[in-house]
Amino acid sequence: MSLLDWIFPPRCAGCGAPGVAWCAACDASLTPQVWRVWPGVPLIAAGRLDGPWQRAIHEFKYRPRPQLAGSLAAPLIRAARAARLPLDAIAFVPLHETRERARGFNQAERLCRVIAPALGCGLASGLTRVHATLPQVRLDEAARRANLDGAFRWEGPLPVGRLGLLDDVVTTGATLEAAAAAVQQAGGRVSAALALAVRGGARARAPQTLAAPGVTFPDSPVL
């Protein structure tokens, strides 16, 4: 424990319990999710965006507490291992530079830097957000897609093999689709998506929970 921890003991970002950044009780409340936002391409999420998990993600992003990345990445790492995702590299959804400067960090990048090595994957940083977009929170699905039209571009060489795409929260899948389209325009494809959480209204195909390890998915193109 560091000197700072002695002075300011950590508290669970989900329930406020002292001693840890993410407690065992809150962790046990999560149910990993498998969603299909595109034909043949799974989205693996550590849980739904509600309760302690929602509070923890909001603490991470908006308080902000970037040091939570390691603790919040752990449930998603478990879910991805249970699904046996066959990935060679993971890319993260970028923020526009103005928003990243205001927040001080990119939450998806922080997560990806923990998750990629834990899954034995390379970290791909070729996605860029080429223009600022409105916050997606209060937009409906059609407005979200219009807001993100042409927002991303892939710069530099594409990683060889199966590419995963990581974002923190998925509601309609519009952000992931726009980012995946940029990958496709550069000549690549996305084989799977990962997120900390799916919001209750997420557009998905065949939602199911990861009741046991051994779930596998085909290596299929996104679009």
C-alpha positions as CSV (number, residue, x, y, z in Angstrom):
1,M,0.0,0.0,0.0
2,S,1.4,3.4,-1.0
3,L,1.6,6.4,1.3
4,L,-1.2,8.0,-0.6
5,D,-3.4,5.0,0.1
6,W,-2.7,5.4,3.8
7,I,-3.7,9.0,3.7
8,F,-6.7,8.5,1.4
9,P,-7.8,4.9,1.7
10,P,-9.4,3.6,-1.6
11,R,-13.1,3.0,-1.7
12,C,-15.1,0.8,-4.0
13,A,-16.2,2.8,-7.0
14,G,-19.5,0.8,-7.1
15,C,-20.7,0.8,-3.4
16,G,-18.2,3.0,-1.5
17,A,-16.9,0.2,0.7
18,P,-13.4,1.0,2.1
19,G,-10.3,-0.8,1.2
20,V,-10.4,-1.6,-2.5
21,A,-11.2,0.2,-5.7
22,W,-13.8,-2.5,-6.8
23,C,-15.0,-4.9,-4.2
24,A,-15.8,-8.6,-4.4
25,A,-19.5,-8.0,-3.6
26,C,-19.9,-5.6,-6.5
27,D,-17.9,-7.9,-8.8
28,A,-20.1,-10.8,-7.9
29,S,-23.2,-8.8,-9.1
30,L,-22.0,-8.8,-12.7
31,T,-23.4,-11.1,-15.3
32,P,-21.2,-11.2,-18.4
33,Q,-23.1,-10.7,-21.7
34,V,-22.7,-11.9,-25.3
35,W,-24.5,-9.7,-27.8
36,R,-24.4,-9.8,-31.6
37,V,-24.4,-6.3,-33.1
38,W,-23.4,-7.5,-36.5
39,P,-24.0,-10.9,-38.2
40,G,-21.4,-13.4,-37.0
41,V,-19.5,-10.8,-34.9
42,P,-19.9,-11.0,-31.1
43,L,-19.9,-8.2,-28.6
44,I,-18.6,-9.3,-25.2
45,A,-19.4,-7.1,-22.2
46,A,-18.6,-7.5,-18.6
47,G,-22.2,-6.6,-17.6
48,R,-25.1,-4.3,-18.0
49,L,-24.9,-0.6,-17.3
50,D,-26.8,-0.5,-14.1
51,G,-26.3,-0.6,-10.3
52,P,-22.7,-0.6,-8.9
53,W,-21.2,-1.3,-12.4
54,Q,-22.8,1.9,-13.8
55,R,-21.6,3.9,-10.8
56,A,-18.1,2.5,-11.1
57,I,-17.9,3.3,-14.8
58,H,-19.1,6.9,-14.2
59,E,-16.5,7.3,-11.5
60,F,-13.9,6.1,-13.9
61,K,-14.9,8.5,-16.7
62,Y,-16.4,11.5,-15.1
63,R,-14.9,12.0,-11.7
64,P,-12.4,11.1,-13.2
65,R,-10.5,8.2,-11.7
66,P,-8.3,6.9,-14.5
67,Q,-6.5,4.6,-12.0
68,L,-9.6,2.5,-12.0
69,A,-8.8,1.1,-15.4
70,G,-7.0,-2.0,-14.0
71,S,-9.8,-2.9,-11.6
72,L,-12.6,-2.4,-14.1
73,A,-10.8,-4.2,-16.9
74,A,-10.6,-7.4,-14.9
75,P,-14.3,-8.5,-15.3
76,L,-14.1,-7.9,-19.0
77,I,-10.9,-9.9,-19.3
78,R,-12.7,-12.8,-17.5
79,A,-15.6,-12.6,-19.9
80,A,-13.4,-12.5,-23.0
81,R,-11.4,-15.5,-21.8
82,A,-14.7,-17.4,-21.1
83,A,-15.8,-16.7,-24.6
84,R,-12.4,-17.8,-26.0
85,L,-12.2,-14.9,-28.4
86,P,-9.7,-15.7,-31.1
87,L,-8.1,-12.2,-31.4
88,D,-4.6,-11.1,-32.5
89,A,-4.9,-7.4,-31.8
90,I,-7.3,-5.0,-30.1
91,A,-8.0,-1.4,-31.2
92,F,-9.8,1.1,-29.0
93,V,-12.4,3.7,-29.9
94,P,-10.6,7.1,-29.8
95,L,-11.8,10.4,-28.4
96,H,-11.4,13.6,-30.4
97,E,-8.3,15.4,-29.2
98,T,-10.3,18.3,-27.7
99,R,-12.4,16.0,-25.5
100,E,-9.3,13.9,-24.6
101,R,-7.5,17.1,-23.4
102,A,-10.6,18.1,-21.4
103,R,-10.9,14.7,-19.7
104,G,-7.2,14.2,-19.4
105,F,-7.2,10.6,-20.8
106,N,-9.1,8.3,-23.1
107,Q,-10.9,5.7,-21.1
108,A,-11.0,3.1,-23.9
109,E,-7.3,3.4,-24.4
110,R,-6.6,3.0,-20.7
111,L,-8.7,-0.2,-20.7
112,C,-7.1,-1.5,-23.9
113,R,-3.6,-1.1,-22.4
114,V,-4.6,-3.5,-19.6
115,I,-6.8,-5.9,-21.6
116,A,-4.8,-6.5,-24.7
117,P,-1.7,-7.9,-23.0
118,A,-3.8,-9.9,-20.6
119,L,-5.4,-11.6,-23.6
120,G,-2.1,-12.1,-25.3
121,C,-3.1,-9.5,-28.0
122,G,-1.3,-6.7,-29.6
123,L,-2.5,-3.1,-29.1
124,A,-3.5,-1.3,-32.3
125,S,-3.7,2.5,-32.1
126,G,-4.5,3.3,-35.8
127,L,-8.1,4.6,-35.3
128,T,-8.4,8.4,-35.1
129,R,-11.5,10.6,-34.6
130,V,-11.1,13.1,-37.4
131,H,-13.8,15.5,-36.2
132,A,-15.5,16.4,-32.9
133,T,-19.0,14.9,-32.4
134,L,-21.8,15.7,-30.0
135,P,-22.1,13.6,-26.9
136,Q,-24.2,10.6,-27.8
137,V,-26.0,10.3,-24.4
138,R,-29.1,12.2,-25.3
139,L,-29.4,11.3,-29.0
140,D,-31.7,8.8,-30.5
141,E,-30.4,6.0,-32.7
142,A,-30.8,7.9,-36.0
143,A,-29.2,11.0,-34.6
144,R,-26.3,8.9,-33.2
145,R,-25.5,7.5,-36.6
146,A,-25.7,10.9,-38.3
147,N,-23.5,12.3,-35.6
148,L,-20.8,9.7,-36.2
149,D,-20.9,9.7,-40.0
150,G,-17.3,10.0,-41.2
151,A,-16.0,10.6,-37.7
152,F,-13.3,7.9,-37.8
153,R,-10.3,7.1,-40.0
154,W,-7.7,4.4,-39.8
155,E,-4.1,5.7,-40.1
156,G,-1.1,3.6,-40.7
157,P,-0.8,-0.2,-41.3
158,L,-3.5,-2.5,-40.2
159,P,-2.5,-5.3,-37.8
160,V,-2.3,-8.7,-39.2
161,G,-5.0,-11.2,-38.1
162,R,-8.2,-11.0,-36.2
163,L,-8.9,-7.5,-34.8
164,G,-11.0,-6.7,-31.8
165,L,-12.6,-3.3,-31.2
166,L,-13.0,-1.9,-27.7
167,D,-15.3,0.8,-26.3
168,D,-16.4,1.5,-22.7
169,V,-20.2,1.4,-23.0
170,V,-22.4,0.3,-25.9
171,T,-26.0,1.5,-26.3
172,T,-27.1,1.2,-30.0
173,G,-23.7,0.1,-31.4
174,A,-23.5,3.2,-33.6
175,T,-20.0,4.2,-32.4
176,L,-18.7,0.7,-32.9
177,E,-20.2,0.5,-36.4
178,A,-18.7,3.8,-37.4
179,A,-15.3,2.8,-36.1
180,A,-15.6,-0.7,-37.8
181,A,-16.5,1.1,-41.1
182,A,-13.2,3.0,-40.9
183,V,-11.4,-0.2,-40.4
184,Q,-13.1,-1.7,-43.4
185,Q,-12.4,1.3,-45.6
186,A,-8.7,0.8,-44.8
187,G,-8.9,-2.8,-46.0
188,G,-9.4,-4.6,-42.7
189,R,-12.2,-6.1,-40.7
190,V,-13.3,-6.4,-37.1
191,S,-13.8,-9.9,-35.7
192,A,-15.2,-9.1,-32.3
193,A,-16.1,-6.1,-30.1
194,L,-15.6,-5.7,-26.4
195,A,-17.1,-3.3,-23.9
196,L,-17.3,-2.8,-20.1
197,A,-21.1,-2.6,-20.3
198,V,-24.1,-2.7,-22.5
199,R,-27.0,-0.3,-21.8
200,G,-30.4,-1.9,-21.5
201,G,-31.6,-0.6,-24.9
202,A,-28.6,-1.8,-26.9
203,R,-29.5,-3.0,-30.3
204,A,-28.3,-6.6,-30.5
205,R,-29.0,-10.0,-32.0
206,A,-29.5,-13.1,-29.8
207,P,-28.5,-11.7,-26.4
208,Q,-27.3,-14.3,-24.0
209,T,-25.2,-14.6,-20.9
210,L,-21.9,-16.4,-20.5
211,A,-23.1,-19.2,-18.2
212,A,-20.0,-21.3,-18.7
213,P,-16.7,-21.1,-20.6
214,G,-16.3,-22.6,-24.0
215,V,-18.5,-20.2,-26.1
216,T,-16.8,-19.8,-29.5
217,F,-17.6,-17.6,-32.5
218,P,-16.7,-17.7,-36.2
219,D,-14.1,-15.3,-37.6
220,S,-16.5,-13.3,-39.8
221,P,-16.4,-9.9,-41.5
222,V,-18.3,-7.1,-39.9
223,L,-20.3,-5.6,-42.8
